[in-house]
Amino acid sequence: MNARSRALVALGVAVATALGLPGAARATTVGTARPISLSFPTPRVGYVLSLADCATRTCVTLAHTSDGGTTWAKVPTPTGLRHDVGQATWGFYGGADGYATLSVHFADARDGWIYGVVPARATPTNPAPNYVYRLWSTHTAGATWTAIPLGPVHLRLGVVAMATHGAWTYLYGASASPPQSLILATASTQDRWGSRARMVLPIPAGGTQLQGAITFAGRQGWFVGGNDRGAWFARLGAHGTWVPWTVTSLAVRSAGFRPVAVTPAGSLLVVAASSGFSTPTSSVPPGWNAGSTWMVISQDGGRTFVPRRELSASYHVVFPVVPGLPAAPASGVLLVERQTSSGALQLVRSANGGATWQVVVRHDLRQVSLGTRGPGFAIAVIGPPTSVDAVLLRTLDAGGHWAPVTLHR
């Protein structure tokens, strides 16, 4: 074993130690898949998109499970995606800024999409290309893929987030000309984006990266998009179209982008603190303007929000927000990402509605998928900014305990 391999194996040991995970360490070698995005349309059916350091280039893999993450099989990826990521070395994709540049979303076992940023094709006149936004779709469980042009649907700044509700899939993306963000929809078995009425929203000027989160419960749905400087809201109206959602709570409106979670009892929950921009001076919880963080609850479908509980003084909200958080997988259970006063990132869990908290993962997260039944999954990120590693985690007890999962190689 050479020095590089020994160092990578040592990093694998550090991964398990840093996460506080039981069992054998995950050995990290050249060619090992490092997960960057996951999608579970059902508790047992899921897909995980991974990148790997293939010596002088980057490789991409897609893994599929139909038994809740016990076994995995490889799925073909788009030819264009493989070519595009192969133009960049692992030094770009493995860095903290570039690692989460691709995402996967599946509406069901057959219909799915991969979207994100890839290197533009090099040409003789442009040997060092910039990076471009791309979208691919499959309706054959990955057997075949189609590139979806973003220009005709006015999404030249790319797709930010996707979600599925019933037979329809929705995306949130952005355009530079004109500067705006959009919610578009298609029947999940097709790619007719905009076949339903689209919704046009503003785009923030500056701040953290643009994010979006779409939450469903029964026939209802809620959308929040924006960044730390501001947020825009929509709700699912009749016939599956999106309409403006008037949020009267100053605490929610002034928090910047904060996703909405739905509790098992059907309440809407937001974990929020002042974003520092356009800070209100009244009608907010005590200490709001001094940086306090609160759980804010709505029990009437989002018409009104009421501050429920202040989190501890050591809790600090994190921007950007981890997709899938906050999560409420069981009655009284809540999981959120916490940034300590020293800057460390942790996944913390409360089993009593936020009265007390337990640290369950002691590291940065890329994504969390926790439903109200079946296993849950998360991607944890480890390592310095110049050499990021990642591990897929699974929980069988609503986020109380997490263990690493080995993807099929």
PLY file of the C-alpha trace (Angstrom):
ply
format ascii 1.0
element vertex 409
property float x
property float y
property float z
element edge 408
property int vertex1
property int vertex2
end_header
0.00 0.00 0.00
1.49 3.33 -1.06
1.59 6.50 1.02
-1.48 7.99 -0.70
-3.55 4.86 -0.08
-2.45 4.72 3.57
-3.44 8.37 4.02
-6.84 7.77 2.45
-7.51 4.72 4.61
-6.57 6.79 7.66
-9.08 9.39 6.52
-11.72 6.65 6.35
-10.98 5.80 9.99
-11.26 9.50 10.84
-14.65 9.61 9.12
-16.14 6.98 11.42
-14.47 8.50 14.47
-15.58 12.05 13.71
-19.17 10.94 13.13
-19.19 8.83 16.27
-20.42 5.88 14.21
-20.16 2.26 15.32
-18.63 -0.52 13.25
-15.74 -0.72 10.85
-14.28 2.38 9.26
-15.00 3.13 5.63
-11.78 2.75 3.66
-11.39 5.55 1.13
-9.44 4.84 -2.05
-9.21 6.19 -5.58
-12.41 5.12 -7.36
-14.54 4.99 -4.22
-17.95 6.57 -4.74
-18.51 9.64 -2.56
-22.25 10.46 -2.38
-23.33 14.01 -3.20
-27.12 13.74 -3.61
-29.90 11.29 -2.78
-33.57 10.82 -3.64
-36.04 8.40 -2.04
-39.47 8.48 -3.72
-40.61 5.74 -1.31
-39.13 4.48 1.98
-37.62 1.48 0.19
-36.85 2.80 -3.30
-34.01 5.26 -3.61
-31.17 6.60 -5.73
-27.80 8.03 -4.69
-25.61 10.09 -7.01
-21.88 9.92 -6.33
-18.60 11.29 -7.63
-15.24 9.57 -7.47
-11.59 10.50 -7.89
-10.53 8.51 -10.95
-6.83 9.40 -10.92
-6.62 12.37 -13.34
-10.36 13.00 -13.71
-13.73 12.76 -12.00
-16.16 9.88 -12.48
-19.89 9.82 -11.73
-22.03 6.88 -10.58
-25.69 6.35 -9.72
-26.76 3.64 -7.27
-30.28 2.24 -6.81
-31.87 0.37 -3.91
-35.28 -1.28 -3.75
-34.99 -2.62 -0.20
-34.42 0.48 1.91
-30.66 0.66 1.47
-29.68 -2.91 2.34
-28.44 -3.70 -1.17
-27.48 -1.43 -4.06
-27.01 -1.79 -7.81
-25.40 0.52 -10.34
-27.59 2.45 -12.78
-26.37 4.01 -16.07
-25.79 7.77 -16.01
-26.18 10.25 -18.89
-23.37 10.08 -21.43
-23.15 13.87 -21.48
-22.86 14.01 -17.71
-20.02 11.48 -17.68
-18.16 13.42 -20.35
-18.73 16.78 -18.67
-17.59 15.86 -15.16
-14.63 14.01 -16.65
-13.26 17.34 -17.87
-12.60 18.43 -14.27
-10.21 16.82 -11.84
-11.26 15.74 -8.38
-9.60 18.88 -7.03
-12.62 20.88 -8.21
-15.41 18.51 -7.27
-13.73 17.47 -4.04
-13.45 21.05 -2.82
-15.99 22.39 -0.37
-17.33 24.94 -2.89
-17.68 22.53 -5.77
-18.68 19.29 -4.09
-22.46 19.76 -4.04
-22.80 20.88 -7.65
-25.04 18.04 -8.85
-28.38 16.75 -7.57
-30.67 13.82 -8.30
-34.45 13.62 -7.98
-36.71 10.66 -8.75
-40.49 10.91 -8.74
-40.81 7.11 -8.60
-38.73 4.09 -9.53
-38.64 5.03 -13.26
-38.92 8.80 -13.67
-35.97 10.89 -12.55
-33.70 13.87 -13.20
-30.09 14.90 -12.62
-29.32 18.62 -12.55
-26.56 20.99 -11.57
-23.30 22.57 -12.69
-20.72 20.92 -14.95
-17.70 22.16 -16.95
-18.59 23.53 -20.38
-17.14 21.59 -23.30
-13.59 22.66 -24.08
-12.89 24.04 -27.55
-9.67 25.05 -29.35
-10.53 28.71 -28.71
-11.66 28.08 -25.12
-9.40 25.40 -23.62
-10.27 26.43 -20.04
-14.09 26.59 -20.18
-16.45 28.06 -17.63
-19.11 26.04 -15.87
-22.65 25.64 -17.20
-26.02 24.46 -15.90
-27.47 21.18 -17.16
-30.59 19.03 -16.74
-31.05 15.38 -17.80
-34.12 13.16 -17.45
-34.92 9.45 -17.55
-38.26 7.70 -17.76
-36.75 4.23 -17.98
-35.16 3.90 -14.50
-31.86 5.17 -15.89
-31.61 2.85 -18.89
-31.79 5.91 -21.18
-31.32 9.63 -20.52
-32.29 12.80 -22.40
-30.66 16.24 -22.10
-33.30 18.93 -21.44
-32.33 22.38 -22.84
-32.74 25.05 -20.17
-32.96 28.02 -22.53
-36.48 27.32 -23.86
-37.87 27.14 -20.29
-35.98 30.29 -19.20
-33.75 28.56 -16.64
-30.29 29.54 -17.82
-29.20 29.92 -14.17
-30.18 26.32 -13.57
-32.54 24.20 -11.52
-32.34 24.84 -7.79
-34.72 22.24 -6.34
-37.24 19.59 -7.40
-40.15 17.84 -5.67
-42.93 15.42 -6.63
-46.56 15.40 -5.51
-48.89 12.76 -6.89
-48.50 12.48 -10.66
-46.72 15.84 -10.99
-43.12 16.96 -10.50
-42.22 20.59 -9.76
-38.94 22.44 -10.13
-37.65 25.77 -8.89
-35.02 27.51 -10.97
-33.68 30.88 -12.05
-33.11 33.05 -15.08
-30.58 35.87 -15.59
-32.43 37.60 -18.41
-34.84 38.67 -17.17
-33.62 38.26 -13.57
-36.31 36.09 -12.00
-36.98 32.73 -10.43
-39.64 30.28 -11.59
-41.72 27.35 -10.42
-42.50 24.98 -13.30
-44.37 21.68 -13.43
-44.66 18.60 -15.60
-46.39 15.25 -15.45
-43.69 13.04 -13.95
-43.76 10.64 -16.91
-42.92 13.46 -19.33
-40.76 16.56 -19.71
-43.31 19.16 -20.69
-42.15 21.83 -18.26
-44.63 24.66 -18.16
-47.56 22.50 -19.27
-49.27 23.82 -16.15
-49.44 27.52 -15.26
-45.97 28.60 -14.15
-45.28 30.98 -11.28
-42.78 33.84 -11.60
-41.01 35.04 -8.46
-38.26 37.58 -7.66
-34.60 36.69 -7.36
-32.48 38.04 -4.48
-29.74 40.57 -5.08
-26.61 39.14 -3.46
-26.41 37.06 -0.33
-25.97 33.30 -0.04
-26.77 30.90 -2.86
-30.35 30.65 -4.07
-32.29 27.82 -2.43
-35.80 26.45 -2.61
-37.86 23.96 -0.60
-41.22 22.42 -1.48
-43.24 20.61 1.19
-46.43 18.59 0.78
-49.05 17.20 3.15
-52.13 15.55 1.71
-53.48 17.81 -1.02
-51.67 20.87 0.32
-48.23 22.17 -0.58
-45.97 25.05 0.43
-42.96 26.60 -1.28
-40.23 28.85 0.14
-37.41 30.20 -2.04
-34.66 32.78 -1.61
-31.52 33.11 0.48
-30.35 34.75 3.72
-31.46 38.17 2.47
-35.06 37.39 1.69
-37.65 34.74 0.92
-40.65 34.31 -1.36
-43.64 32.12 -0.61
-46.21 30.16 -2.61
-48.80 27.51 -1.84
-50.36 24.79 -3.93
-53.72 25.98 -5.21
-56.51 24.34 -7.14
-55.62 22.07 -10.07
-52.00 21.77 -8.92
-50.95 25.31 -9.72
-48.96 27.57 -7.40
-50.44 30.79 -6.06
-49.03 33.51 -3.77
-48.87 32.52 -0.12
-49.24 35.53 2.14
-47.18 34.94 5.26
-48.15 37.48 7.90
-45.62 36.38 10.52
-42.82 38.93 10.66
-40.59 36.32 12.27
-40.90 34.03 9.25
-40.74 36.79 6.64
-37.61 38.39 8.09
-35.67 35.16 8.57
-34.48 34.86 4.99
-34.84 31.44 3.37
-36.00 28.89 5.96
-37.73 25.68 4.81
-41.12 24.62 6.12
-41.45 21.18 7.73
-44.73 19.34 8.33
-45.15 17.52 11.65
-47.01 14.18 11.90
-49.90 16.13 13.45
-50.13 18.33 10.35
-48.65 21.53 11.83
-46.15 23.61 9.86
-42.83 24.25 11.57
-40.08 26.77 10.81
-36.77 27.11 12.70
-35.79 30.73 12.17
-33.67 33.65 13.32
-33.31 37.17 11.99
-31.36 37.23 8.75
-30.02 40.69 9.61
-31.66 42.35 6.60
-34.78 44.49 7.05
-35.00 43.36 10.66
-38.41 44.09 12.17
-38.56 45.93 15.48
-41.89 44.60 16.74
-44.21 41.59 16.57
-41.31 39.15 16.92
-40.18 36.93 19.81
-38.07 38.44 22.63
-34.42 38.74 21.67
-35.17 38.24 17.99
-33.15 41.25 16.93
-30.25 40.08 19.11
-29.90 36.80 17.20
-32.16 34.42 19.11
-33.49 31.35 17.29
-37.07 30.16 17.58
-39.33 27.32 16.53
-42.32 28.96 14.88
-45.51 26.89 14.44
-48.62 27.17 12.27
-51.67 25.03 13.00
-53.91 26.55 10.32
-52.11 25.59 7.13
-49.74 28.55 7.13
-52.22 31.39 7.58
-50.68 32.33 10.92
-47.43 31.39 12.68
-46.88 31.58 16.43
-43.47 31.43 18.20
-43.48 28.13 20.13
-40.06 27.68 21.72
-36.71 29.46 21.82
-33.70 27.27 21.17
-30.66 27.47 23.42
-28.28 30.42 23.24
-25.59 28.11 21.81
-27.73 27.34 18.77
-26.97 29.30 15.59
-28.85 28.92 12.31
-26.83 27.87 9.30
-26.78 29.28 5.75
-27.06 27.62 3.28
-29.77 25.32 4.63
-29.34 21.55 4.36
-32.04 20.11 2.03
-34.40 17.97 4.09
-33.99 19.91 7.34
-35.70 20.59 9.63
-37.30 17.14 9.74
-40.16 15.89 11.93
-40.27 12.11 11.32
-42.33 11.16 14.40
-44.56 12.75 17.01
-42.51 15.14 19.16
-39.31 14.37 17.21
-37.42 17.17 15.47
-34.03 17.18 13.74
-32.17 20.37 12.80
-28.65 21.35 11.84
-26.92 23.38 14.53
-23.85 25.56 14.29
-22.07 25.93 17.61
-20.46 29.12 18.85
-17.11 27.67 17.74
-18.41 27.17 14.19
-18.78 23.37 14.33
-21.76 21.87 12.49
-23.90 19.15 14.05
-27.14 17.30 13.46
-29.16 17.52 16.67
-32.37 15.71 17.60
-35.13 16.38 20.10
-37.61 13.73 21.17
-39.73 16.10 23.29
-40.72 18.90 20.94
-37.52 20.90 21.34
-37.24 20.98 25.14
-33.93 19.06 25.14
-31.52 18.11 22.37
-29.03 15.34 21.61
-26.19 15.49 19.08
-26.62 12.55 16.69
-24.08 13.39 13.92
-21.05 15.54 14.66
-20.31 16.78 11.18
-21.44 18.82 8.20
-24.35 17.47 6.14
-25.23 17.79 2.46
-28.74 16.35 2.50
-31.21 14.54 4.75
-34.19 12.37 3.77
-36.43 11.48 6.71
-40.03 10.42 6.18
-42.59 9.41 8.75
-42.10 5.70 8.04
-39.27 3.45 6.94
-35.54 4.16 7.08
-34.02 7.62 6.72
-30.81 8.68 5.00
-28.27 11.50 5.14
-25.02 12.47 3.44
-22.30 13.60 5.85
-19.21 15.47 4.65
-15.79 15.11 6.21
-12.40 16.59 5.54
-10.65 19.90 4.83
-11.97 22.16 2.04
-9.24 20.97 -0.33
-10.08 17.26 -0.03
-13.66 16.52 0.94
-14.83 12.97 1.62
-18.43 11.90 2.17
-20.38 8.99 3.60
-23.99 7.83 3.27
-25.73 7.28 6.60
-28.92 5.37 7.44
-31.22 5.54 10.45
-33.87 3.01 11.44
-35.20 4.88 14.49
-36.32 8.30 13.21
-32.85 9.81 13.42
-31.87 8.61 16.89
-28.92 6.56 15.66
-27.04 6.62 12.35
-24.77 4.02 10.71
-22.69 4.21 7.50
-23.93 2.49 4.35
-21.60 1.00 1.75
-22.76 1.62 -1.80
-22.30 -1.00 -4.48
-18.94 -0.51 -6.24
0 1
1 2
2 3
3 4
4 5
5 6
6 7
7 8
8 9
9 10
10 11
11 12
12 13
13 14
14 15
15 16
16 17
17 18
18 19
19 20
20 21
21 22
22 23
23 24
24 25
25 26
26 27
27 28
28 29
29 30
30 31
31 32
32 33
33 34
34 35
35 36
36 37
37 38
38 39
39 40
40 41
41 42
42 43
43 44
44 45
45 46
46 47
47 48
48 49
49 50
50 51
51 52
52 53
53 54
54 55
55 56
56 57
57 58
58 59
59 60
60 61
61 62
62 63
63 64
64 65
65 66
66 67
67 68
68 69
69 70
70 71
71 72
72 73
73 74
74 75
75 76
76 77
77 78
78 79
79 80
80 81
81 82
82 83
83 84
84 85
85 86
86 87
87 88
88 89
89 90
90 91
91 92
92 93
93 94
94 95
95 96
96 97
97 98
98 99
99 100
100 101
101 102
102 103
103 104
104 105
105 106
106 107
107 108
108 109
109 110
110 111
111 112
112 113
113 114
114 115
115 116
116 117
117 118
118 119
119 120
120 121
121 122
122 123
123 124
124 125
125 126
126 127
127 128
128 129
129 130
130 131
131 132
132 133
133 134
134 135
135 136
136 137
137 138
138 139
139 140
140 141
141 142
142 143
143 144
144 145
145 146
146 147
147 148
148 149
149 150
150 151
151 152
152 153
153 154
154 155
155 156
156 157
157 158
158 159
159 160
160 161
161 162
162 163
163 164
164 165
165 166
166 167
167 168
168 169
169 170
170 171
171 172
172 173
173 174
174 175
175 176
176 177
177 178
178 179
179 180
180 181
181 182
182 183
183 184
184 185
185 186
186 187
187 188
188 189
189 190
190 191
191 192
192 193
193 194
194 195
195 196
196 197
197 198
198 199
199 200
200 201
201 202
202 203
203 204
204 205
205 206
206 207
207 208
208 209
209 210
210 211
211 212
212 213
213 214
214 215
215 216
216 217
217 218
218 219
219 220
220 221
221 222
222 223
223 224
224 225
225 226
226 227
227 228
228 229
229 230
230 231
231 232
232 233
233 234
234 235
235 236
236 237
237 238
238 239
239 240
240 241
241 242
242 243
243 244
244 245
245 246
246 247
247 248
248 249
249 250
250 251
251 252
252 253
253 254
254 255
255 256
256 257
257 258
258 259
259 260
260 261
261 262
262 263
263 264
264 265
265 266
266 267
267 268
268 269
269 270
270 271
271 272
272 273
273 274
274 275
275 276
276 277
277 278
278 279
279 280
280 281
281 282
282 283
283 284
284 285
285 286
286 287
287 288
288 289
289 290
290 291
291 292
292 293
293 294
294 295
295 296
296 297
297 298
298 299
299 300
300 301
301 302
302 303
303 304
304 305
305 306
306 307
307 308
308 309
309 310
310 311
311 312
312 313
313 314
314 315
315 316
316 317
317 318
318 319
319 320
320 321
321 322
322 323
323 324
324 325
325 326
326 327
327 328
328 329
329 330
330 331
331 332
332 333
333 334
334 335
335 336
336 337
337 338
338 339
339 340
340 341
341 342
342 343
343 344
344 345
345 346
346 347
347 348
348 349
349 350
350 351
351 352
352 353
353 354
354 355
355 356
356 357
357 358
358 359
359 360
360 361
361 362
362 363
363 364
364 365
365 366
366 367
367 368
368 369
369 370
370 371
371 372
372 373
373 374
374 375
375 376
376 377
377 378
378 379
379 380
380 381
381 382
382 383
383 384
384 385
385 386
386 387
387 388
388 389
389 390
390 391
391 392
392 393
393 394
394 395
395 396
396 397
397 398
398 399
399 400
400 401
401 402
402 403
403 404
404 405
405 406
406 407
407 408
